[in-house]
């Protein structure tokens, strides 16, 4: 993961080095819109931090940078008023928020898949049991339906067991 800092201020490299050291991430500095756009074309960034004064002076340029930043977290900070410590806190908070959102999305997706799977297995079990009850008990089809019903029942038990859900005892 890396960070793109977009600022024309002197000393930006020193600030970037401090941020890189504190967060353990590489930090690339772009001094203007053109170099920022080139950096965004070269690769993905976890965070794009833009100097607030630059964004105010060139609103169209700032908008172009935000649009081309992909999945990067957009942050606008006034570098003239913020030290590297505050910048680190803001970036860390944004990264923590992103991680929390991703974890919640993963959990919701897993729950949706689990529900869909349970519904499908329950339907398979019900249909196989209904077909089994309406067929001749000694026929080859009835034996196959029994196997399908048993398999669906076993799968249903496994889906409802605590181990599948990641729970222990």
N, C-alpha and C positions, 0 to 999 in steps of 0.2 A: 504494500500500500504506500502511496505517496501523496504529497500535498503540493498543490500549485498555489503560490502566493503571487498575486497580481498587484504590484505597487511600483510607483516610480520614485519612491522616497530613497534618499541616500541611507545607507546602513541596513537596507533590506536583507542583504546577504548575511549580516551578523545576526539579525533577528531570525532568519531562516535556519541558520546553524544552531541557534539556541533551541528553537522549536524542534528541530531534527534530533538533537541530543536528548531533550526531555521526553519526546514521544517515541523515539526509536524508529522514526520514519524518514524517508528521504523527502527533501523539500526542494522544489524547483522554483526559482524566482523568474517572473516575467515582468519586464519593466514597462510594457505597453500592451495595447490590445493585439497588435500584430503578433508579437512573440507569445502572448497567451493563447491565441488561436492556433499558432503553430504547435505549441506544446500539447494542446488538447487533441490535435490531429495525430500526434505521435503516440499518444497512449492515454490510458484511463487514470484518473486520480480518485482517491477516496474523498478528498476535500478540495474545494477551490475557494481560497480566501482572497477577496478583493478589497482593496483600499477604498473606503467610503468616499473620500474626496475624488478619487479617479472615477468612481461610478457616478457621482453627481456631475462631474465635468463632462463626461461622455456617456450619457444614458444609453444611447443606441449601441455603443461599443460594449457597455456592461451587459445589456440585454443579449447581444450576440454571444458573449462569453458564457452567460448562464445557459442559453439555449444549446450550446455546443459542449457543455460540461458533462453530458451523459448522466450517469448515476451518482456523480460526485455530490457531496453535501455542499450546498452553496452557503458561504458565510461572507457577510459584508462587515468590515471592521475599520474603524478610523485608526490607522496606524500611527498618526501623529499624537493621539491621546492614549493609545494602548501600548503597554510594554509587552515584552515577549511572555512574561508570566501570565498575563491576562489572556493573551492570544492562545497560549497552551491550554488554559482552562476552558476557553470557548471551544476550541477544536476537540478537546477530550470530551466535553459535555455532548457535543454534536455526535461524535463517534459512539459514545455510550448509548445515546438515544437511538441511533441507527441500529446498533446491536440488539437493543431491547425490542425495537420494532420488527427486526428480522426474526428474532426468537418467537415473538407472538404470532407472526405470520406462519412460521413453520409449524407451530403448535396448532393453529387453526386449520392448516392444510392437513396435518396428520389426523386431526379429529374428523375432518370431513371425509377423508379417505376411509378411516375406520368405520364411520357410520355407513358409508356407501357399501363397503365390503360386507358389513354385518347384515344390511338389508338384502343384498344380493344372495348371501348364503341362506338367510332365513327363507327367501323366496324359493331357492333351489330345494331346500329341505321340505318346505310345504308342498311344492309341486310333485316332488318325488314320492312323498308319503301319500298324496292324493292319488297319484297314478298307481301306486302300489296297492292301495285299498280297492281300486276298481279292476285289478287284473287277477287272472287265475294264479293262485299261490304256487303252483308247480311249474309254471311256464318259464322258459329261459329269460323272457323279458322281465318277469317278476323278480328273478334272481338279480338281474342287472340293476333293476330299480332299488332293490334292497342294498346293493353295494353303493349306489349313488346316495341313497338316504343315509347310510352309515357314514360315508365320507363327508357328506354335508354336516351331519351331526357332530362328527369329530372336529371338523373345521370350526364349527360354531362354538364348541367348547374351548378350543384353543384361542379363539378371538375374544372370548369373555374371561379367560384366565388372567390373573394379575401379572404374570410374567410377560405376556404380550404387551401389556400396557406400560411396562417399565417399572412396575411397582414390586416391591419385595415385602412379602409377608405382611 
